[in-house]
């Protein structure tokens, strides 16, 4: 669970509902790492821009290598994201 409160989908404003729908994960819900930006929707969009750039932008590392680094860092930080 995040230390930052998130806004549940059933209490989200129309603007936030649209963002939740845009960033819905393959499993059908919105990941907590995205939902924590609910109180500040512009930060949700900026977070996603940064993530896409880091994971999919030009790099000498492949996407798989970047994912492996993210997993190792998450484990080291005891973060389930």
N, CA, C and O of each residue as an XYZ file, in Angstrom:
324
protein
N       0.841     -1.185      0.000
C       0.000      0.000      0.000
C       0.881      1.242      0.000
O       1.900      1.297      0.688
N       0.480      2.221     -0.769
C       1.233      3.467     -0.852
C       1.044      4.294      0.421
O       0.019      4.192      1.095
N       2.030      5.100      0.731
C       1.925      6.018      1.860
C       1.099      7.242      1.489
O       0.649      7.981      2.365
N       0.903      7.453      0.214
C       0.125      8.575     -0.280
C      -1.291      8.060     -0.557
O      -1.468      7.079     -1.279
N      -2.285      8.720      0.015
C      -3.667      8.305     -0.228
C      -4.010      8.491     -1.697
O      -3.581      9.457     -2.329
N      -4.779      7.565     -2.229
C      -5.237      7.702     -3.595
C      -6.752      7.849     -3.611
O      -7.440      7.520     -2.645
N      -7.249      8.352     -4.732
C      -8.685      8.557     -4.888
C      -9.248      7.322     -5.586
O      -8.874      7.027     -6.721
N     -10.133      6.607     -4.923
C     -10.733      5.426     -5.554
C     -11.498      5.823     -6.818
O     -11.994      6.944     -6.933
N     -11.582      4.897     -7.750
C     -12.244      5.196     -9.013
C     -13.682      5.647     -8.834
O     -14.156      6.504     -9.579
N     -14.380      5.089     -7.865
C     -15.791      5.449     -7.680
C     -15.974      6.840     -7.065
O     -17.099      7.333     -6.981
N     -14.882      7.476     -6.635
C     -14.960      8.839     -6.078
C     -14.175      9.843     -6.923
O     -13.993     10.994     -6.525
N     -13.717      9.398     -8.086
C     -12.900     10.253     -8.946
C     -13.761     11.264     -9.694
O     -14.901     10.983    -10.062
N     -13.189     12.451     -9.911
C     -13.852     13.462    -10.741
C     -13.892     12.948    -12.184
O     -13.248     11.952    -12.511
N     -14.649     13.635    -13.038
C     -14.715     13.228    -14.449
C     -13.333     13.269    -15.095
O     -12.965     12.368    -15.849
N     -12.563     14.333    -14.791
C     -11.211     14.457    -15.341
C     -10.350     13.275    -14.903
O      -9.641     12.679    -15.713
N     -10.418     12.945    -13.626
C      -9.606     11.862    -13.100
C     -10.074     10.508    -13.632
O      -9.245      9.637    -13.896
N     -11.370     10.317    -13.792
C     -11.888      9.066    -14.373
C     -11.327      8.856    -15.772
O     -10.971      7.737    -16.141
N     -11.247      9.932    -16.551
C     -10.687      9.829    -17.908
C      -9.227      9.408    -17.861
O      -8.784      8.593    -18.670
N      -8.477      9.965    -16.911
C      -7.072      9.584    -16.786
C      -6.939      8.147    -16.307
O      -6.100      7.403    -16.814
N      -7.753      7.748    -15.338
C      -7.730      6.360    -14.882
C      -8.014      5.419    -16.061
O      -7.358      4.387    -16.200
N      -8.979      5.769    -16.898
C      -9.281      4.930    -18.060
C      -8.110      4.897    -19.039
O      -7.812      3.852    -19.617
N      -7.456      6.027    -19.224
C      -6.318      6.102    -20.152
C      -5.155      5.231    -19.674
O      -4.469      4.606    -20.482
N      -4.939      5.193    -18.361
C      -3.780      4.484    -17.820
C      -4.134      3.146    -17.184
O      -3.356      2.599    -16.401
N      -5.310      2.621    -17.522
C      -5.739      1.324    -16.997
C      -4.758      0.239    -17.451
O      -4.355      0.195    -18.614
N      -4.388     -0.624    -16.520
C      -3.428     -1.694    -16.796
C      -4.119     -2.875    -17.479
O      -5.346     -2.962    -17.521
N      -3.311     -3.765    -18.004
C      -3.835     -4.943    -18.704
C      -4.724     -5.795    -17.810
O      -5.617     -6.483    -18.306
N      -4.496     -5.759    -16.506
C      -5.286     -6.576    -15.588
C      -6.672     -5.968    -15.320
O      -7.492     -6.579    -14.635
N      -6.936     -4.764    -15.859
C      -8.256     -4.164    -15.754
C      -8.391     -3.037    -14.756
O      -9.388     -2.315    -14.779
N      -7.416     -2.867    -13.881
C      -7.455     -1.800    -12.894
C      -6.358     -0.780    -13.134
O      -5.632     -0.849    -14.126
N      -6.248      0.160    -12.222
C      -5.218      1.196    -12.299
C      -4.188      0.901    -11.217
O      -4.529      0.779    -10.040
N      -2.933      0.788    -11.620
C      -1.860      0.498    -10.664
C      -1.764      1.593     -9.608
O      -1.985      2.770     -9.895
N      -1.432      1.193     -8.383
C      -1.319      2.160     -7.283
C      -0.312      3.257     -7.588
O      -0.519      4.407     -7.203
N       0.772      2.921     -8.272
C       1.803      3.919     -8.584
C       1.224      5.038     -9.456
O       1.738      6.157     -9.457
N       0.169      4.736    -10.186
C      -0.532      5.750    -10.977
C      -1.585      6.446    -10.121
O      -1.712      7.669    -10.167
N      -2.332      5.685     -9.350
C      -3.433      6.249     -8.557
C      -2.968      7.253     -7.509
O      -3.734      8.137     -7.126
N      -1.729      7.135     -7.039
C      -1.277      8.095     -6.026
C      -1.218      9.521     -6.572
O      -1.137     10.479     -5.804
N      -1.257      9.659     -7.883
C      -1.252     10.993     -8.491
C      -2.652     11.588     -8.596
O      -2.804     12.707     -9.087
N      -3.668     10.873     -8.148
C      -5.048     11.333     -8.265
C      -5.308     12.735     -7.755
O      -6.026     13.489     -8.411
N      -4.751     13.121     -6.604
C      -4.991     14.490     -6.119
C      -4.377     15.567     -7.016
O      -4.737     16.739     -6.910
N      -3.457     15.178     -7.894
C      -2.791     16.128     -8.778
C      -2.711     15.509    -10.181
O      -1.652     15.026    -10.581
N      -3.832     15.518    -10.936
C      -3.856     14.850    -12.236
C      -2.742     15.237    -13.205
O      -2.259     14.361    -13.922
N      -2.301     16.506    -13.270
C      -1.191     16.806    -14.181
C       0.078     15.998    -13.853
O       0.842     15.646    -14.752
N       0.296     15.707    -12.564
C       1.488     14.915    -12.222
C       1.341     13.480    -12.712
O       2.343     12.822    -12.996
N       0.101     12.980    -12.817
C      -0.128     11.640    -13.340
C       0.327     11.560    -14.798
O       0.981     10.601    -15.207
N      -0.026     12.575    -15.563
C       0.385     12.602    -16.961
C       1.903     12.747    -17.096
O       2.516     12.081    -17.931
N       2.506     13.605    -16.289
C       3.958     13.795    -16.349
C       4.701     12.524    -15.922
O       5.726     12.175    -16.508
N       4.182     11.835    -14.904
C       4.786     10.572    -14.460
C       4.794      9.567    -15.612
O       5.797      8.892    -15.845
N       3.682      9.470    -16.327
C       3.600      8.537    -17.438
C       4.513      8.925    -18.592
O       5.100      8.058    -19.239
N       4.635     10.215    -18.851
C       5.569     10.672    -19.886
C       6.996     10.271    -19.528
O       7.732      9.761    -20.373
N       7.384     10.499    -18.281
C       8.725     10.144    -17.831
C       8.947      8.634    -17.932
O       9.980      8.188    -18.431
N       7.979      7.850    -17.459
C       8.096      6.392    -17.513
C       8.255      5.914    -18.956
O       9.134      5.103    -19.247
N       7.405      6.414    -19.865
C       7.501      5.997    -21.270
C       8.860      6.343    -21.850
O       9.448      5.547    -22.582
N       9.362      7.527    -21.526
C      10.671      7.933    -22.039
C      11.780      7.026    -21.496
O      12.649      6.581    -22.245
N      11.741      6.760    -20.196
C      12.785      5.936    -19.590
C      12.745      4.493    -20.086
O      13.790      3.880    -20.302
N      11.556      3.958    -20.265
C      11.428      2.548    -20.610
C      11.402      2.293    -22.115
O      11.815      1.222    -22.561
N      10.935      3.234    -22.889
C      10.772      3.010    -24.330
C      11.586      3.956    -25.205
O      11.692      3.748    -26.414
N      12.164      5.000    -24.596
C      12.919      5.977    -25.370
C      14.278      5.438    -25.803
O      14.652      4.324    -25.436
N      15.009      6.220    -26.576
C      16.330      5.806    -27.045
C      17.251      5.479    -25.871
O      17.313      6.219    -24.889
N      17.965      4.361    -25.988
C      18.858      3.933    -24.918
C      19.747      2.802    -25.429
O      19.330      2.033    -26.295
N      20.965      2.693    -24.902
C      21.780      1.521    -25.249
C      21.251      0.245    -24.584
O      21.679     -0.855    -24.932
N      20.327      0.387    -23.634
C      19.743     -0.774    -22.963
C      18.449     -1.188    -23.655
O      17.679     -0.339    -24.105
N      18.217     -2.477    -23.738
C      16.956     -2.958    -24.297
C      15.831     -2.749    -23.277
O      16.078     -2.469    -22.104
N      14.596     -2.892    -23.753
C      13.452     -2.793    -22.845
C      13.544     -3.862    -21.762
O      13.281     -3.584    -20.592
N      13.912     -5.068    -22.141
C      14.024     -6.169    -21.171
C      15.084     -5.852    -20.118
O      14.870     -6.110    -18.934
N      16.216     -5.299    -20.528
C      17.254     -4.932    -19.559
C      16.738     -3.860    -18.595
O      17.012     -3.914    -17.396
N      16.003     -2.899    -19.118
C      15.461     -1.842    -18.262
C      14.447     -2.413    -17.273
O      14.426     -2.022    -16.106
N      13.608     -3.334    -17.739
C      12.647     -3.985    -16.843
C      13.371     -4.771    -15.750
O      12.957     -4.747    -14.591
N      14.444     -5.461    -16.114
C      15.206     -6.222    -15.114
C      15.797     -5.294    -14.061
O      15.787     -5.620    -12.874
N      16.308     -4.147    -14.479
C      16.843     -3.169    -13.530
C      15.723     -2.700    -12.599
O      15.924     -2.594    -11.389
N      14.548     -2.419    -13.161
C      13.417     -1.962    -12.343
C      13.016     -3.015    -11.315
O      12.696     -2.679    -10.175
N      13.033     -4.273    -11.706
C      12.680     -5.352    -10.780
C      13.691     -5.438     -9.649
O      13.306     -5.548     -8.485
N      14.977     -5.389     -9.973
C      16.021     -5.483     -8.954
C      15.922     -4.309     -7.979
O      16.041     -4.495     -6.768
N      15.706     -3.109     -8.500
C      15.579     -1.931     -7.637
C      14.348     -2.061     -6.745
O      14.408     -1.733     -5.560
N      13.241     -2.532     -7.298
C      12.027     -2.710     -6.497
C      12.243     -3.724     -5.383
O      11.813     -3.504     -4.251
N      12.903     -4.824     -5.694
C      13.187     -5.837     -4.671
C      14.099     -5.252     -3.597
O      13.855     -5.444     -2.406
N      15.143     -4.543     -4.007
C      16.072     -3.938     -3.038
C      15.355     -2.946     -2.127
O      15.699     -2.810     -0.952
N      14.352     -2.253     -2.679
C      13.596     -1.270     -1.902
C      12.368     -1.873     -1.210
O      11.593     -1.165     -0.567
N      12.207     -3.180     -1.351
C      11.032     -3.882     -0.799
C       9.726     -3.239     -1.282
O       8.779     -3.053     -0.518
N       9.712     -2.914     -2.553
C       8.562     -2.271     -3.176
C       7.894     -3.268     -4.116
O       8.550     -3.826     -4.996
N       6.611     -3.493     -3.939
C       5.919     -4.468     -4.781
C       5.481     -3.915     -6.127
O       4.897     -4.649     -6.924
N       5.743     -2.645     -6.404
C       5.364     -2.087     -7.707
C       6.240     -2.681     -8.778
O       6.090     -2.347     -9.954
